[in-house]
């Protein structure tokens, strides 16, 4: 359950404490210290001690354990509760894999709760520990570092989506006769899921960008997430257009097929009709006694069929 627990003072990590309770006591006893506890997919029983030690609100704890929340920022007393949706793009399956990150932020502590494989924070913690100047700003520096990591990963998702959308555009307007609707619809659904993780983050980041020592850092993250949100909106519109174009192409191909079928039916109707006439069992038919009647009828059939073939071809039906 507990992935890591560290106490930081003036941006430097202190020796690891024996217990979380001891870690919080150390952080509270030192004015420029805080504790960062990282957890992975805890249940209520495992989270009981954490809730008691850090005095976390039950509603926020319920959200953190159950997950499946939208990105949001809420304040419970002196504790800030933040929900983020990290993402990564699995290119072979063309799937946006989403996780969840919850942060409880107080004056002297940060508790991060991760759900899903797309939410690792080991690299973020390592990067922050290598930058003590930023880490000395306290728990909000951890919030910025986590948000920055999540938004940077969004750019990787954008790159993967862009490659596949370019492939779809090329395929839709190519000369092949495949129907790409299933692939387009699947990718559009992934984009919509990704959009629900990105869009709600824009407004809270704008608030962080105007408050506190780290406002310049948060402005940078806000700018990045705003650009990601705009790209996602553009990709959604592109996929909608591609889906409509694909359906139009399918309709055009079906019309072309119907015209070809109709043209061949019309061509074959001529010999069928002539043969039907001469297959009737009447005793008195003028042409039956004509010496060259058989060859004449064949000539009429061939001439009519060839004439119709070139007529339909000139009209673009064949």
Secondary structure as the mmCIF struct_conf table of DSSP 4:
data_model
#
loop_
_struct_conf.conf_type_id
_struct_conf.id
_struct_conf.beg_label_comp_id
_struct_conf.beg_label_asym_id
_struct_conf.beg_label_seq_id
_struct_conf.end_label_comp_id
_struct_conf.end_label_asym_id
_struct_conf.end_label_seq_id
STRN STRN1 UNK A 2 UNK A 9
TURN_TY1_P TURN_TY1_P1 UNK A 10 UNK A 11
STRN STRN2 UNK A 12 UNK A 13
HELX_LH_PP_P HELX_LH_PP_P1 UNK A 14 UNK A 17
BEND BEND1 UNK A 18 UNK A 19
HELX_RH_AL_P HELX_RH_AL_P1 UNK A 20 UNK A 29
BEND BEND2 UNK A 30 UNK A 30
TURN_TY1_P TURN_TY1_P2 UNK A 31 UNK A 32
STRN STRN3 UNK A 33 UNK A 40
BEND BEND3 UNK A 41 UNK A 41
HELX_RH_AL_P HELX_RH_AL_P2 UNK A 44 UNK A 54
TURN_TY1_P TURN_TY1_P3 UNK A 55 UNK A 55
HELX_RH_AL_P HELX_RH_AL_P3 UNK A 58 UNK A 66
BEND BEND4 UNK A 71 UNK A 71
STRN STRN4 UNK A 72 UNK A 76
TURN_TY1_P TURN_TY1_P4 UNK A 77 UNK A 78
STRN STRN5 UNK A 79 UNK A 84
STRN STRN6 UNK A 87 UNK A 90
TURN_TY1_P TURN_TY1_P5 UNK A 91 UNK A 94
STRN STRN7 UNK A 95 UNK A 98
STRN STRN8 UNK A 100 UNK A 105
BEND BEND5 UNK A 107 UNK A 108
STRN STRN9 UNK A 109 UNK A 115
BEND BEND6 UNK A 116 UNK A 116
TURN_TY1_P TURN_TY1_P6 UNK A 117 UNK A 118
HELX_RH_AL_P HELX_RH_AL_P4 UNK A 122 UNK A 129
TURN_TY1_P TURN_TY1_P7 UNK A 130 UNK A 130
HELX_RH_AL_P HELX_RH_AL_P5 UNK A 132 UNK A 135
TURN_TY1_P TURN_TY1_P8 UNK A 136 UNK A 137
HELX_RH_AL_P HELX_RH_AL_P6 UNK A 139 UNK A 172
TURN_TY1_P TURN_TY1_P9 UNK A 173 UNK A 173
BEND BEND7 UNK A 174 UNK A 175
HELX_RH_AL_P HELX_RH_AL_P7 UNK A 181 UNK A 198
TURN_TY1_P TURN_TY1_P10 UNK A 199 UNK A 200
HELX_RH_AL_P HELX_RH_AL_P8 UNK A 201 UNK A 208
TURN_TY1_P TURN_TY1_P11 UNK A 209 UNK A 210
BEND BEND8 UNK A 211 UNK A 212
TURN_TY1_P TURN_TY1_P12 UNK A 213 UNK A 214
HELX_RH_AL_P HELX_RH_AL_P9 UNK A 215 UNK A 278
TURN_TY1_P TURN_TY1_P13 UNK A 279 UNK A 279
BEND BEND9 UNK A 280 UNK A 280
BEND BEND10 UNK A 283 UNK A 283
HELX_RH_3T_P HELX_RH_3T_P1 UNK A 286 UNK A 289
TURN_TY1_P TURN_TY1_P14 UNK A 291 UNK A 292
HELX_RH_AL_P HELX_RH_AL_P10 UNK A 293 UNK A 314
TURN_TY1_P TURN_TY1_P15 UNK A 315 UNK A 316
#
